Amino acid sequence: MLAGLLFALLPTVTRYGQEARPYAFATLFALIATLLLLRTLERPSLRDWTLYAAAVSGIGFSHLVSLSVLAAHAVLVIAAKRRGDRIAAYAFAAAVTAGLSAVVPMLAQGNTQSGQISWNVTTTADLIAYPQTLFGASNTLGYAIIVLAVIGAAVLALLPASRSSAAMLVVWAVLPPVLTYVTAGRLHLFLPRYLLFTLPAWMLLVAALLTRLTGTLNQRARGGSPAKAVLGAVVVFAVTVVFGWQVLPSIHTAKQDLPQEPDYLGAARLVLQGELPGDGIAFTTGMAERRVMAYDLRGHTQPKDVLMRFTPQQNGGYNATECEAPVTCLAGTKRLWLISTATNGNPFSAMSTPAEATALQKEFTIVHTTTLNHVAILLLQRK
């Protein structure tokens, strides 16, 4: 419970839980697969091994780096084999093979697109800042979490009953960043957001330390006194409150727009407030603006995208096809909203084609300009 509370309070959980990117799903499937494996090793069944194989596929489809959690799973299987389980190793190998076989075609295709991440050049500074960027808190708090987790692993390793759990959590938390860092020069995969699936392991190690210190784990089986239970509850509550207080500013920041991203939501609100029937809308670079504004204007009557000939849906891709004759396409439009992300002070400079910029400047005059974060909203009136 304590690990779950601490995990929920991590600013990076807030930050990436909001995004339509795969990192939250990678964390989810890593957790599901780990839980399924633990239960299957306790009570083996064909159904649970099949579900585990499906979870492995989910890990791979979410993010390939998160497949390194399978090394931590192998630790559990080896421990089970040493305890006399003669089937676990073979079942694990079969389930992993079945799960990965579904991912291989995507891996083969993705190998041809390595240029998408070749920009990620890792430096020593990235490694030093890793705790801060992984947990989303201050660097001091990030390093404190790691120190507590290391001590927690040592405490668990001292107890024979929990040594395999300690080893599994350490491999889960440490191996992925080490592996991606040493191969960063070739694979370019050392990015904290690629490693968010290790967060549960770090939190479990910290929680294990704190709860061991108060004697709350298995306290009923060991005849623990009610005073210990009360002390454990107090510690859980106090740690959660203190940790939440420390990360609250970072959580607030994680809920805000990124500094470098345009405030499209603000732009959409301005358009909705000032829109009149018959208004048109146009965009500069086209792809991002069209998609985001279509999302932020959903549920409302949207101005006609006058410079779009074919929609992205019609093209079967992300890009729309621009109008080949802008003057003709603009005919009949008296007012136009221009969403511009140009950075040089000239809102027309980032238009998809020079002909579009020329037509807008020739046919329309600027009535009003509102500048938000990295985006300008221009209301144009036909001359």
C-alpha positions as CSV (number, residue, x, y, z in Angstrom):
1,M,0.0,0.0,0.0
2,L,2.8,2.4,0.9
3,A,4.6,1.7,-2.4
4,G,1.4,2.3,-4.3
5,L,0.8,5.6,-2.5
6,L,4.4,6.8,-3.2
7,F,4.1,5.7,-6.8
8,A,0.9,7.7,-7.3
9,L,2.5,10.8,-5.9
10,L,5.5,10.7,-8.2
11,P,5.4,13.8,-10.5
12,T,6.5,11.7,-13.5
13,V,3.4,9.6,-13.0
14,T,1.3,12.7,-13.3
15,R,3.4,14.0,-16.2
16,Y,3.3,10.9,-18.4
17,G,-0.1,9.6,-17.3
18,Q,-1.6,12.6,-19.2
19,E,0.1,11.8,-22.5
20,A,-1.0,9.8,-25.5
21,R,2.4,8.0,-25.5
22,P,3.3,4.5,-24.6
23,Y,5.2,4.9,-21.3
24,A,2.2,4.6,-19.0
25,F,1.2,1.4,-20.8
26,A,4.7,0.0,-20.6
27,T,4.6,0.5,-16.8
28,L,1.1,-1.1,-16.6
29,F,2.0,-4.2,-18.6
30,A,5.3,-4.6,-16.7
31,L,3.3,-4.6,-13.4
32,I,0.7,-7.0,-14.8
33,A,3.3,-9.4,-16.1
34,T,5.2,-9.4,-12.8
35,L,2.0,-10.0,-10.8
36,L,0.9,-12.8,-13.1
37,L,4.3,-14.4,-12.8
38,L,4.3,-14.3,-9.0
39,R,0.9,-15.8,-8.9
40,T,1.7,-18.5,-11.5
41,L,4.9,-19.5,-9.6
42,E,2.8,-20.0,-6.5
43,R,-0.1,-21.8,-8.2
44,P,0.9,-22.9,-11.7
45,S,-1.8,-23.2,-14.3
46,L,-1.9,-23.2,-18.1
47,R,-4.4,-20.3,-18.0
48,D,-2.1,-18.0,-15.9
49,W,1.0,-18.9,-18.0
50,T,-1.0,-18.0,-21.1
51,L,-2.1,-14.7,-19.6
52,Y,1.6,-14.0,-18.7
53,A,2.6,-14.6,-22.4
54,A,-0.1,-12.1,-23.4
55,A,1.3,-9.6,-20.9
56,V,4.8,-10.1,-22.3
57,S,3.4,-9.1,-25.7
58,G,1.8,-6.1,-24.1
59,I,5.1,-5.0,-22.7
60,G,6.8,-5.3,-26.1
61,F,4.1,-3.5,-28.0
62,S,4.1,-0.7,-25.4
63,H,7.9,-0.1,-25.5
64,L,10.7,-2.4,-26.4
65,V,13.0,-1.1,-23.7
66,S,10.5,-2.3,-21.1
67,L,11.2,-5.9,-22.2
68,S,14.3,-5.7,-20.0
69,V,11.9,-6.4,-17.0
70,L,12.0,-10.0,-18.2
71,A,15.5,-10.3,-16.7
72,A,14.0,-9.5,-13.3
73,H,11.4,-12.2,-14.0
74,A,14.1,-14.7,-14.8
75,V,15.5,-14.1,-11.3
76,L,12.2,-15.3,-9.8
77,V,12.1,-18.3,-12.1
78,I,15.7,-19.3,-11.1
79,A,14.8,-19.0,-7.5
80,A,11.7,-21.2,-8.0
81,K,13.9,-23.8,-9.8
82,R,16.3,-23.9,-6.8
83,R,13.3,-24.5,-4.6
84,G,12.5,-27.6,-6.6
85,D,10.0,-26.4,-9.2
86,R,11.0,-28.5,-12.2
87,I,8.4,-26.9,-14.6
88,A,8.8,-23.2,-14.0
89,A,11.9,-22.7,-16.2
90,Y,10.4,-24.5,-19.2
91,A,7.0,-22.8,-18.8
92,F,8.7,-19.4,-18.5
93,A,10.8,-20.0,-21.6
94,A,7.7,-21.1,-23.6
95,A,5.6,-18.2,-22.4
96,V,8.3,-15.6,-23.1
97,T,8.9,-17.1,-26.6
98,A,5.2,-17.0,-27.4
99,G,4.8,-13.5,-26.1
100,L,7.8,-12.2,-28.0
101,S,6.9,-13.9,-31.2
102,A,4.0,-11.5,-31.6
103,V,6.4,-8.5,-31.2
104,V,9.1,-9.7,-33.6
105,P,7.4,-8.2,-36.8
106,M,7.2,-4.8,-35.1
107,L,10.8,-5.1,-34.0
108,A,11.9,-5.9,-37.5
109,Q,10.0,-3.0,-38.9
110,G,11.1,-0.6,-36.2
111,N,14.7,-1.5,-36.9
112,T,14.4,0.3,-40.2
113,Q,13.3,3.5,-38.4
114,S,16.2,4.0,-36.0
115,G,16.6,7.6,-37.2
116,Q,13.6,8.5,-35.1
117,I,15.8,8.2,-31.9
118,S,19.3,8.9,-33.3
119,W,19.0,12.5,-32.0
120,N,19.4,11.2,-28.5
121,V,23.0,11.7,-27.7
122,T,23.7,10.7,-24.0
123,T,26.2,12.5,-21.9
124,T,27.5,12.1,-18.4
125,A,25.3,15.0,-17.3
126,D,22.3,13.0,-18.4
127,L,23.4,10.2,-16.1
128,I,23.9,12.6,-13.2
129,A,20.4,14.1,-13.7
130,Y,18.8,10.7,-14.1
131,P,17.2,10.5,-10.6
132,Q,15.7,14.0,-11.0
133,T,14.3,13.3,-14.5
134,L,13.1,9.7,-13.6
135,F,11.2,10.7,-10.5
136,G,10.3,14.2,-11.6
137,A,11.3,15.6,-8.2
138,S,14.4,17.6,-7.1
139,N,17.7,16.0,-7.6
140,T,18.2,15.7,-3.9
141,L,14.9,13.9,-3.4
142,G,15.7,11.7,-6.4
143,Y,19.0,10.6,-4.9
144,A,17.4,10.1,-1.5
145,I,14.9,7.7,-3.1
146,I,17.7,5.7,-4.6
147,V,19.7,5.6,-1.4
148,L,16.6,4.4,0.6
149,A,15.9,1.8,-2.1
150,V,19.5,0.5,-1.9
151,I,19.2,0.2,1.8
152,G,15.8,-1.5,1.4
153,A,17.3,-4.1,-1.0
154,A,20.1,-4.8,1.5
155,V,17.5,-5.3,4.3
156,L,15.5,-7.6,2.2
157,A,18.6,-9.6,1.2
158,L,19.4,-10.3,4.8
159,L,16.2,-12.2,5.2
160,P,16.2,-15.7,3.5
161,A,12.5,-15.6,2.7
162,S,12.8,-12.3,0.7
163,R,16.2,-12.6,-1.0
164,S,14.7,-13.6,-4.4
165,S,12.3,-10.6,-4.1
166,A,15.2,-8.3,-3.3
167,A,17.2,-9.6,-6.3
168,M,14.2,-9.3,-8.6
169,L,13.5,-5.7,-7.6
170,V,17.1,-4.7,-7.9
171,V,17.4,-6.1,-11.4
172,W,14.1,-4.5,-12.3
173,A,15.2,-1.1,-11.1
174,V,18.9,-1.1,-12.0
175,L,19.5,-3.2,-15.1
176,P,17.4,-1.2,-17.6
177,P,19.2,2.1,-17.0
178,V,22.6,0.5,-16.9
179,L,22.0,-1.5,-20.1
180,T,20.6,1.5,-22.0
181,Y,23.4,3.8,-20.8
182,V,26.3,1.5,-21.8
183,T,24.7,1.0,-25.2
184,A,23.6,4.6,-25.7
185,G,26.3,5.4,-28.2
186,R,24.8,2.8,-30.6
187,L,21.1,2.3,-29.6
188,H,20.3,5.8,-28.2
189,L,17.8,4.4,-25.7
190,F,18.9,6.1,-22.5
191,L,16.0,8.3,-21.8
192,P,14.3,8.5,-18.4
193,R,10.9,8.4,-19.9
194,Y,11.8,5.1,-21.6
195,L,12.6,3.7,-18.1
196,L,9.4,4.8,-16.3
197,F,8.5,1.1,-15.9
198,T,11.2,0.8,-13.3
199,L,9.4,3.2,-10.9
200,P,7.4,0.5,-9.2
201,A,10.5,-1.4,-8.3
202,W,12.1,1.7,-6.7
203,M,9.0,2.4,-4.7
204,L,8.6,-1.2,-3.6
205,L,12.2,-1.2,-2.3
206,V,11.7,2.1,-0.4
207,A,8.4,0.9,1.1
208,A,10.0,-2.4,2.1
209,L,12.7,-0.6,4.0
210,L,10.2,1.6,5.9
211,T,7.8,-1.1,6.7
212,R,10.5,-3.5,7.8
213,L,11.8,-0.9,10.2
214,T,8.5,-0.6,11.9
215,G,7.9,-4.4,11.9
216,T,4.6,-4.2,10.0
217,L,5.3,-6.8,7.3
218,N,3.8,-10.2,8.4
219,Q,3.3,-8.8,11.9
220,R,0.3,-10.9,12.5
221,A,2.1,-14.1,11.6
222,R,4.9,-13.1,14.0
223,G,2.6,-12.2,16.8
224,G,3.1,-8.5,16.5
225,S,1.5,-6.3,19.1
226,P,-1.3,-3.8,18.4
227,A,1.1,-1.0,19.2
228,K,3.3,-2.1,16.3
229,A,0.3,-2.0,13.9
230,V,-0.5,1.5,15.1
231,L,3.1,2.6,14.7
232,G,3.1,1.1,11.2
233,A,0.0,3.0,10.2
234,V,1.4,6.2,11.6
235,V,4.6,5.7,9.7
236,V,2.8,5.0,6.4
237,F,0.6,8.1,6.9
238,A,3.5,10.3,7.9
239,V,5.8,9.2,5.0
240,T,3.0,9.7,2.5
241,V,2.2,13.2,3.8
242,V,5.9,14.3,3.9
243,F,6.6,12.9,0.5
244,G,3.5,14.4,-1.0
245,W,4.4,17.8,0.5
246,Q,7.9,17.6,-1.0
247,V,6.7,16.7,-4.5
248,L,3.6,18.9,-4.6
249,P,5.3,21.8,-6.5
250,S,6.7,19.3,-9.1
251,I,3.2,17.7,-9.5
252,H,1.8,21.2,-10.1
253,T,4.4,21.8,-12.7
254,A,3.7,18.4,-14.3
255,K,0.1,19.5,-14.9
256,Q,1.1,22.6,-16.9
257,D,1.9,22.9,-20.5
258,L,5.5,22.2,-21.3
259,P,7.5,25.5,-21.8
260,Q,8.3,24.8,-25.4
261,E,4.9,23.7,-26.5
262,P,2.3,26.0,-28.0
263,D,-0.8,26.8,-26.0
264,Y,-3.3,25.4,-28.5
265,L,-6.0,25.1,-25.9
266,G,-5.8,28.8,-25.3
267,A,-5.9,29.4,-29.1
268,A,-9.0,27.2,-29.4
269,R,-10.8,29.1,-26.6
270,L,-10.1,32.5,-28.4
271,V,-11.5,31.1,-31.7
272,L,-14.6,29.8,-30.0
273,Q,-15.2,33.1,-28.2
274,G,-14.8,35.3,-31.3
275,E,-16.1,33.0,-34.1
276,L,-18.9,34.2,-36.4
277,P,-20.9,32.1,-38.9
278,G,-19.0,31.7,-42.1
279,D,-15.5,32.2,-40.6
280,G,-12.6,30.2,-42.0
281,I,-9.5,29.0,-40.3
282,A,-6.0,28.4,-41.6
283,F,-2.7,27.1,-40.2
284,T,1.0,27.7,-40.8
285,T,3.0,24.4,-40.8
286,G,-0.2,22.5,-41.0
287,M,0.3,19.0,-39.5
288,A,0.5,19.7,-35.7
289,E,-1.8,22.7,-35.7
290,R,-4.6,21.0,-37.6
291,R,-4.6,17.9,-35.4
292,V,-4.4,19.7,-32.0
293,M,-6.9,22.4,-32.9
294,A,-9.3,19.8,-34.2
295,Y,-9.0,18.0,-30.9
296,D,-9.4,21.2,-28.8
297,L,-12.4,22.4,-30.9
298,R,-14.1,19.0,-30.7
299,G,-17.8,19.2,-29.8
300,H,-18.2,22.7,-31.3
301,T,-18.9,24.0,-34.8
302,Q,-15.5,24.6,-36.2
303,P,-14.5,27.2,-38.8
304,K,-13.9,25.7,-42.2
305,D,-10.3,24.8,-43.0
306,V,-10.3,26.8,-46.2
307,L,-6.7,25.9,-47.3
308,M,-7.1,22.1,-47.0
309,R,-8.0,20.2,-50.1
310,F,-7.9,16.6,-48.7
311,T,-8.1,15.7,-45.0
312,P,-5.5,13.5,-43.3
313,Q,-8.1,10.8,-43.0
314,Q,-8.7,10.9,-46.8
315,N,-4.9,10.7,-47.3
316,G,-4.5,7.9,-44.8
317,G,-1.8,9.7,-42.8
318,Y,-1.1,12.6,-40.5
319,N,-0.8,15.3,-43.2
320,A,-3.5,17.1,-45.1
321,T,-3.2,18.1,-48.8
322,E,-2.9,21.8,-49.2
323,C,-5.0,23.8,-51.7
324,E,-3.1,24.2,-54.9
325,A,-4.8,27.6,-55.8
326,P,-5.0,29.5,-52.5
327,V,-6.8,32.5,-54.0
328,T,-9.5,30.3,-55.3
329,C,-9.9,28.4,-52.1
330,L,-10.1,31.7,-50.1
331,A,-12.9,33.0,-52.3
332,G,-16.1,33.7,-50.3
333,T,-14.3,33.8,-46.9
334,K,-14.7,37.2,-45.3
335,R,-13.1,36.5,-42.0
336,L,-10.3,34.1,-41.3
337,W,-8.5,32.8,-38.2
338,L,-4.8,32.1,-38.7
339,I,-3.1,29.9,-36.2
340,S,0.6,30.6,-36.5
341,T,3.6,29.1,-34.8
342,A,6.2,31.1,-36.7
343,T,9.1,32.1,-34.5
344,N,10.7,35.0,-36.4
345,G,8.0,37.6,-35.8
346,N,6.4,37.2,-39.3
347,P,3.2,35.0,-38.8
348,F,3.0,34.3,-42.5
349,S,6.5,33.0,-42.8
350,A,5.7,29.5,-41.7
351,M,2.9,28.8,-44.2
352,S,3.0,25.5,-46.0
353,T,3.6,27.2,-49.4
354,P,4.7,30.7,-50.4
355,A,1.6,31.0,-52.5
356,E,-0.6,30.7,-49.3
357,A,1.4,33.4,-47.6
358,T,1.1,35.7,-50.6
359,A,-2.6,35.1,-51.0
360,L,-3.4,35.8,-47.3
361,Q,-1.3,39.0,-47.3
362,K,-2.8,40.2,-50.6
363,E,-6.5,39.4,-49.9
364,F,-6.7,40.1,-46.1
365,T,-5.7,42.6,-43.5
366,I,-4.9,41.8,-39.9
367,V,-7.7,43.0,-37.6
368,H,-6.4,41.6,-34.3
369,T,-3.4,39.5,-33.1
370,T,-3.2,37.6,-29.8
371,T,0.1,36.0,-28.8
372,L,0.1,33.1,-26.4
373,N,2.9,30.7,-25.5
374,H,4.6,29.8,-28.8
375,V,1.5,30.5,-30.9
376,A,-0.2,33.6,-32.4
377,I,-3.9,33.8,-33.2
378,L,-4.6,36.3,-36.0
379,L,-8.1,37.5,-37.0
380,L,-8.0,38.5,-40.7
381,Q,-10.6,40.5,-42.5
382,R,-11.0,40.5,-46.3
383,K,-9.8,43.9,-47.8
